[in-house]
Amino acid sequence: MFIEDAILRAYAITIISEIIIILAIRRPTRIWQWIVAIFLINSITHPLTICLLRVYNIAYLPVEIGVFIIEMVWYKLVFKLNWKDSAIISGLANLCSIFSGRALRSILR
């Protein structure tokens, strides 16, 4: 598999899993606004993550902590959540996408 295919697959898994978990947790009335906001932030953080991990060889944990913080601030501002709720959403969404990606990768090997 080409690296581009792997990156696109990881991006799709991230988007889908994070949308599902966040919508399941929050059950918003304006679903499309939430989907667009989740898609937008992940369209920023996912390429940034790939770049930091693959190009600059930064360790995985600091990169994921940075993504968690960026997305937590985004969710607080965009959805007008308190810090605790935005941290929970960001943490669970990121854990879900990490585990989904690893599970799918182990199945497809």
CNS distance restraints for C-alpha pairs under 8 A (distance, minus, plus):
assign (resid   1 and name CA) (resid   5 and name CA) 6.45 0.50 0.50
assign (resid   1 and name CA) (resid   6 and name CA) 6.91 0.50 0.50
assign (resid   2 and name CA) (resid   6 and name CA) 6.53 0.50 0.50
assign (resid   3 and name CA) (resid   7 and name CA) 6.13 0.50 0.50
assign (resid   4 and name CA) (resid   8 and name CA) 6.15 0.50 0.50
assign (resid   5 and name CA) (resid   9 and name CA) 6.05 0.50 0.50
assign (resid   6 and name CA) (resid  10 and name CA) 6.09 0.50 0.50
assign (resid   7 and name CA) (resid  11 and name CA) 6.08 0.50 0.50
assign (resid   7 and name CA) (resid  50 and name CA) 7.83 0.50 0.50
assign (resid   8 and name CA) (resid  12 and name CA) 6.16 0.50 0.50
assign (resid   9 and name CA) (resid  13 and name CA) 6.17 0.50 0.50
assign (resid  10 and name CA) (resid  14 and name CA) 6.06 0.50 0.50
assign (resid  10 and name CA) (resid 101 and name CA) 6.42 0.50 0.50
assign (resid  11 and name CA) (resid  15 and name CA) 6.19 0.50 0.50
assign (resid  11 and name CA) (resid  46 and name CA) 6.63 0.50 0.50
assign (resid  12 and name CA) (resid  16 and name CA) 6.06 0.50 0.50
assign (resid  13 and name CA) (resid  17 and name CA) 5.83 0.50 0.50
assign (resid  13 and name CA) (resid  97 and name CA) 6.58 0.50 0.50
assign (resid  13 and name CA) (resid 100 and name CA) 7.00 0.50 0.50
assign (resid  13 and name CA) (resid 101 and name CA) 6.19 0.50 0.50
assign (resid  14 and name CA) (resid  18 and name CA) 5.90 0.50 0.50
assign (resid  14 and name CA) (resid  42 and name CA) 7.58 0.50 0.50
assign (resid  14 and name CA) (resid  97 and name CA) 4.95 0.50 0.50
assign (resid  14 and name CA) (resid  98 and name CA) 7.66 0.50 0.50
assign (resid  14 and name CA) (resid 101 and name CA) 7.45 0.50 0.50
assign (resid  15 and name CA) (resid  19 and name CA) 6.05 0.50 0.50
assign (resid  15 and name CA) (resid  38 and name CA) 7.47 0.50 0.50
assign (resid  15 and name CA) (resid  39 and name CA) 6.22 0.50 0.50
assign (resid  15 and name CA) (resid  42 and name CA) 6.66 0.50 0.50
assign (resid  15 and name CA) (resid  97 and name CA) 7.97 0.50 0.50
assign (resid  16 and name CA) (resid  20 and name CA) 6.18 0.50 0.50
assign (resid  17 and name CA) (resid  21 and name CA) 6.17 0.50 0.50
assign (resid  17 and name CA) (resid  93 and name CA) 7.28 0.50 0.50
assign (resid  17 and name CA) (resid  96 and name CA) 6.41 0.50 0.50
assign (resid  17 and name CA) (resid  97 and name CA) 5.40 0.50 0.50
assign (resid  17 and name CA) (resid 100 and name CA) 7.10 0.50 0.50
assign (resid  18 and name CA) (resid  22 and name CA) 5.94 0.50 0.50
assign (resid  18 and name CA) (resid  38 and name CA) 7.43 0.50 0.50
assign (resid  18 and name CA) (resid  93 and name CA) 4.81 0.50 0.50
assign (resid  18 and name CA) (resid  94 and name CA) 6.93 0.50 0.50
assign (resid  18 and name CA) (resid  96 and name CA) 6.84 0.50 0.50
assign (resid  18 and name CA) (resid  97 and name CA) 6.12 0.50 0.50
assign (resid  19 and name CA) (resid  23 and name CA) 5.97 0.50 0.50
assign (resid  19 and name CA) (resid  35 and name CA) 6.26 0.50 0.50
assign (resid  19 and name CA) (resid  38 and name CA) 6.45 0.50 0.50
assign (resid  19 and name CA) (resid  39 and name CA) 7.82 0.50 0.50
assign (resid  19 and name CA) (resid  93 and name CA) 7.94 0.50 0.50
assign (resid  20 and name CA) (resid  24 and name CA) 6.03 0.50 0.50
assign (resid  21 and name CA) (resid  25 and name CA) 6.13 0.50 0.50
assign (resid  21 and name CA) (resid  92 and name CA) 7.48 0.50 0.50
assign (resid  21 and name CA) (resid  93 and name CA) 5.94 0.50 0.50
assign (resid  21 and name CA) (resid  96 and name CA) 7.30 0.50 0.50
assign (resid  22 and name CA) (resid  26 and name CA) 6.04 0.50 0.50
assign (resid  22 and name CA) (resid  27 and name CA) 7.88 0.50 0.50
assign (resid  22 and name CA) (resid  89 and name CA) 6.31 0.50 0.50
assign (resid  22 and name CA) (resid  93 and name CA) 6.38 0.50 0.50
assign (resid  23 and name CA) (resid  27 and name CA) 5.08 0.50 0.50
assign (resid  23 and name CA) (resid  28 and name CA) 6.65 0.50 0.50
assign (resid  23 and name CA) (resid  31 and name CA) 7.53 0.50 0.50
assign (resid  23 and name CA) (resid  34 and name CA) 7.76 0.50 0.50
assign (resid  25 and name CA) (resid  89 and name CA) 7.64 0.50 0.50
assign (resid  27 and name CA) (resid  31 and name CA) 7.87 0.50 0.50
assign (resid  28 and name CA) (resid  34 and name CA) 7.50 0.50 0.50
assign (resid  30 and name CA) (resid  34 and name CA) 6.67 0.50 0.50
assign (resid  31 and name CA) (resid  35 and name CA) 6.18 0.50 0.50
assign (resid  32 and name CA) (resid  36 and name CA) 6.08 0.50 0.50
assign (resid  33 and name CA) (resid  37 and name CA) 6.16 0.50 0.50
assign (resid  34 and name CA) (resid  38 and name CA) 6.06 0.50 0.50
assign (resid  34 and name CA) (resid  79 and name CA) 7.95 0.50 0.50
assign (resid  35 and name CA) (resid  39 and name CA) 6.01 0.50 0.50
assign (resid  36 and name CA) (resid  40 and name CA) 6.04 0.50 0.50
assign (resid  37 and name CA) (resid  41 and name CA) 6.29 0.50 0.50
assign (resid  37 and name CA) (resid  78 and name CA) 7.50 0.50 0.50
assign (resid  38 and name CA) (resid  42 and name CA) 6.16 0.50 0.50
assign (resid  39 and name CA) (resid  43 and name CA) 6.02 0.50 0.50
assign (resid  40 and name CA) (resid  44 and name CA) 6.59 0.50 0.50
assign (resid  41 and name CA) (resid  45 and name CA) 6.18 0.50 0.50
assign (resid  41 and name CA) (resid  71 and name CA) 6.72 0.50 0.50
assign (resid  41 and name CA) (resid  74 and name CA) 7.29 0.50 0.50
assign (resid  42 and name CA) (resid  46 and name CA) 5.45 0.50 0.50
assign (resid  43 and name CA) (resid  47 and name CA) 6.80 0.50 0.50
assign (resid  44 and name CA) (resid  48 and name CA) 6.41 0.50 0.50
assign (resid  45 and name CA) (resid  49 and name CA) 5.94 0.50 0.50
assign (resid  45 and name CA) (resid  67 and name CA) 6.20 0.50 0.50
assign (resid  45 and name CA) (resid  70 and name CA) 7.84 0.50 0.50
assign (resid  45 and name CA) (resid  71 and name CA) 7.91 0.50 0.50
assign (resid  46 and name CA) (resid  50 and name CA) 6.29 0.50 0.50
assign (resid  47 and name CA) (resid  51 and name CA) 6.09 0.50 0.50
assign (resid  48 and name CA) (resid  52 and name CA) 6.13 0.50 0.50
assign (resid  49 and name CA) (resid  53 and name CA) 6.02 0.50 0.50
assign (resid  49 and name CA) (resid  63 and name CA) 6.45 0.50 0.50
assign (resid  49 and name CA) (resid  64 and name CA) 7.67 0.50 0.50
assign (resid  49 and name CA) (resid  67 and name CA) 7.50 0.50 0.50
assign (resid  50 and name CA) (resid  54 and name CA) 5.70 0.50 0.50
assign (resid  50 and name CA) (resid  55 and name CA) 7.61 0.50 0.50
assign (resid  51 and name CA) (resid  55 and name CA) 5.12 0.50 0.50
assign (resid  51 and name CA) (resid  56 and name CA) 6.71 0.50 0.50
assign (resid  52 and name CA) (resid  56 and name CA) 5.00 0.50 0.50
assign (resid  52 and name CA) (resid  57 and name CA) 6.19 0.50 0.50
assign (resid  52 and name CA) (resid  58 and name CA) 5.68 0.50 0.50
assign (resid  52 and name CA) (resid  63 and name CA) 7.12 0.50 0.50
assign (resid  53 and name CA) (resid  57 and name CA) 4.77 0.50 0.50
assign (resid  53 and name CA) (resid  58 and name CA) 5.17 0.50 0.50
assign (resid  53 and name CA) (resid  59 and name CA) 6.72 0.50 0.50
assign (resid  53 and name CA) (resid  60 and name CA) 6.65 0.50 0.50
assign (resid  53 and name CA) (resid  63 and name CA) 7.44 0.50 0.50
assign (resid  54 and name CA) (resid  58 and name CA) 7.83 0.50 0.50
assign (resid  58 and name CA) (resid  62 and name CA) 7.59 0.50 0.50
assign (resid  58 and name CA) (resid  63 and name CA) 7.02 0.50 0.50
assign (resid  59 and name CA) (resid  63 and name CA) 6.65 0.50 0.50
assign (resid  60 and name CA) (resid  64 and name CA) 6.22 0.50 0.50
assign (resid  61 and name CA) (resid  65 and name CA) 6.12 0.50 0.50
assign (resid  62 and name CA) (resid  66 and name CA) 6.15 0.50 0.50
assign (resid  63 and name CA) (resid  67 and name CA) 6.28 0.50 0.50
assign (resid  64 and name CA) (resid  68 and name CA) 6.06 0.50 0.50
assign (resid  65 and name CA) (resid  69 and name CA) 6.27 0.50 0.50
assign (resid  66 and name CA) (resid  70 and name CA) 6.17 0.50 0.50
assign (resid  67 and name CA) (resid  71 and name CA) 6.02 0.50 0.50
assign (resid  68 and name CA) (resid  72 and name CA) 5.91 0.50 0.50
assign (resid  68 and name CA) (resid  87 and name CA) 7.83 0.50 0.50
assign (resid  68 and name CA) (resid  90 and name CA) 5.78 0.50 0.50
assign (resid  68 and name CA) (resid  91 and name CA) 6.27 0.50 0.50
assign (resid  68 and name CA) (resid  94 and name CA) 7.02 0.50 0.50
assign (resid  69 and name CA) (resid  73 and name CA) 6.20 0.50 0.50
assign (resid  69 and name CA) (resid  87 and name CA) 7.92 0.50 0.50
assign (resid  69 and name CA) (resid  90 and name CA) 7.86 0.50 0.50
assign (resid  70 and name CA) (resid  74 and name CA) 6.21 0.50 0.50
assign (resid  71 and name CA) (resid  75 and name CA) 6.05 0.50 0.50
assign (resid  71 and name CA) (resid  90 and name CA) 5.90 0.50 0.50
assign (resid  72 and name CA) (resid  76 and name CA) 6.19 0.50 0.50
assign (resid  72 and name CA) (resid  83 and name CA) 7.72 0.50 0.50
assign (resid  72 and name CA) (resid  86 and name CA) 5.10 0.50 0.50
assign (resid  72 and name CA) (resid  87 and name CA) 5.24 0.50 0.50
assign (resid  72 and name CA) (resid  89 and name CA) 7.42 0.50 0.50
assign (resid  72 and name CA) (resid  90 and name CA) 5.19 0.50 0.50
assign (resid  72 and name CA) (resid  91 and name CA) 7.99 0.50 0.50
assign (resid  73 and name CA) (resid  77 and name CA) 6.19 0.50 0.50
assign (resid  73 and name CA) (resid  86 and name CA) 7.22 0.50 0.50
assign (resid  74 and name CA) (resid  78 and name CA) 5.87 0.50 0.50
assign (resid  75 and name CA) (resid  79 and name CA) 5.43 0.50 0.50
assign (resid  75 and name CA) (resid  80 and name CA) 7.23 0.50 0.50
assign (resid  75 and name CA) (resid  81 and name CA) 6.88 0.50 0.50
assign (resid  75 and name CA) (resid  86 and name CA) 5.57 0.50 0.50
assign (resid  75 and name CA) (resid  89 and name CA) 7.97 0.50 0.50
assign (resid  75 and name CA) (resid  90 and name CA) 7.60 0.50 0.50
assign (resid  76 and name CA) (resid  80 and name CA) 5.10 0.50 0.50
assign (resid  76 and name CA) (resid  81 and name CA) 4.61 0.50 0.50
assign (resid  76 and name CA) (resid  82 and name CA) 6.16 0.50 0.50
assign (resid  76 and name CA) (resid  83 and name CA) 6.38 0.50 0.50
assign (resid  76 and name CA) (resid  85 and name CA) 7.96 0.50 0.50
assign (resid  76 and name CA) (resid  86 and name CA) 5.31 0.50 0.50
assign (resid  77 and name CA) (resid  81 and name CA) 7.06 0.50 0.50
assign (resid  81 and name CA) (resid  85 and name CA) 6.12 0.50 0.50
assign (resid  81 and name CA) (resid  86 and name CA) 5.92 0.50 0.50
assign (resid  82 and name CA) (resid  86 and name CA) 6.23 0.50 0.50
assign (resid  83 and name CA) (resid  87 and name CA) 5.99 0.50 0.50
assign (resid  84 and name CA) (resid  88 and name CA) 6.20 0.50 0.50
assign (resid  85 and name CA) (resid  89 and name CA) 6.12 0.50 0.50
assign (resid  86 and name CA) (resid  90 and name CA) 6.02 0.50 0.50
assign (resid  87 and name CA) (resid  91 and name CA) 5.89 0.50 0.50
assign (resid  88 and name CA) (resid  92 and name CA) 5.97 0.50 0.50
assign (resid  89 and name CA) (resid  93 and name CA) 5.86 0.50 0.50
assign (resid  90 and name CA) (resid  94 and name CA) 6.04 0.50 0.50
assign (resid  91 and name CA) (resid  95 and name CA) 6.10 0.50 0.50
assign (resid  92 and name CA) (resid  96 and name CA) 5.95 0.50 0.50
assign (resid  93 and name CA) (resid  97 and name CA) 6.23 0.50 0.50
assign (resid  94 and name CA) (resid  98 and name CA) 6.09 0.50 0.50
assign (resid  95 and name CA) (resid  99 and name CA) 6.10 0.50 0.50
assign (resid  96 and name CA) (resid 100 and name CA) 5.88 0.50 0.50
assign (resid  97 and name CA) (resid 101 and name CA) 5.95 0.50 0.50
assign (resid  98 and name CA) (resid 102 and name CA) 6.22 0.50 0.50
assign (resid  99 and name CA) (resid 103 and name CA) 5.94 0.50 0.50
assign (resid 100 and name CA) (resid 104 and name CA) 6.06 0.50 0.50
assign (resid 101 and name CA) (resid 105 and name CA) 6.00 0.50 0.50
assign (resid 102 and name CA) (resid 106 and name CA) 6.17 0.50 0.50
assign (resid 103 and name CA) (resid 107 and name CA) 6.28 0.50 0.50
assign (resid 104 and name CA) (resid 108 and name CA) 6.13 0.50 0.50
assign (resid 105 and name CA) (resid 109 and name CA) 6.29 0.50 0.50
